[in-house]
Amino acid sequence: IIRKVLEFSGSLGKDINQCAVCIMSHGNSGNIQAKDGQLVDIELEILEHFSNKCCKQMVDKLKLFVFQSCRGDKEDPAVKLATDNAGLSSGAKTKWVPGTLSDAI
């Protein structure tokens, strides 16, 4: 992850007016897990490379970061939903979804 972040942040030229970074993996509070199992600190090892100090070519330009990962050991119990159009018929199929805001950004 760190190598890719360094490559990407270093490739941003002055002609770029915005950038987006999306990282999806396992993790915990403040860290994301690399494929080798090592934990990467989001603030120090990812976001810092896009700071005004480290990435001067992106000062005053939009930088969007999305980190989709677990943030701890708490389980997210599922919620049972009906999947027919009205959600009311007795012949409705059942769908299980996470209890949290899994579809919110």
N, C-alpha and C positions, 0 to 999 in steps of 0.2 A: 504494500500500500504506500509506504513512504517513498519508495523509488518512483512510483507512478505519479504521486503528488508532486514530487520535485521536478520530474520531467514536464508535467503539465504546467505548473506555475512558471517554470523557466521558459516555456514556449510562448507565453503570452507577450505579444508585442504591443507597442504603443498604439497601433492601429486597431486593437481590440477594444470594444467599448463595454463589454460585459462578459462574465463567464459563469458557468454552472458546474457544480461538482455534486455527484450523487454516489454515495457509497452504501451498499447494502450488505450486511453480514451479521454475525453474532456479535455480542458485546456485553458490556455492563455500564454502569454509570460513569460517563466520561471517557470510555474507551470503546474501541471497535476491534474485533478480532480478525487478524490477517489469516490467510489460508494456511500458514505454517503454525497457527495456534497462538502466536505472540499477540499480546494486547498493544494497541497503538493508542496513545493519548490524543484525543481529538483536538484539544486546544493547542498543546505544545508541538505535536508532530504533524498536524494537518493544517489547521487554521492559521498557525503562525507563518507558514510559507506564503500566505496570501495577504499578510499584514502590510501596512504602508511602509514599514521598515524593511521587510524582506522582498516585497513585490512592488517596487516604486512605480512601475509602468501601469499599475492598476489603481493608483490613488484616485479617489473620487469617481470610481467606476463600479457598477453593480457587480456584486459577487454573491451568488446564490449557492447555499450548501444544504444538502439533504442527507441526513444520516438515518437510515432505517435499520435499527437493530434493537435487541433486548437491552434493557437498562438495569437489570437486576435479576434476582432469583424468584420473584413473586410470579406465581402462575396466573394466567388470565382465563378464568372459567368461561366456558362457552355459554351462549344464549340460544335457546331453541326458537326458531321462527317458522311460520307457515310460508310456503312458497307459491301459493296460487295467486291470482291477480288481486283478489280482495283480501286475502289472508284470513277469510272467515269460513270457507266451506269445510264440511266434515271430511271430504276426500283430499284435503290439501297434503302435499308432501312436506316433509320436515327438512329444514336446513339449520345447521349449527354454525354460528359465527362467533368470533371473539367478543367478549363483553365490553371491551374498550372501543375507542374511536379508531378502529383499524383503517377506516377510509378517509380520515381527516388529514389535512396538511396544515 
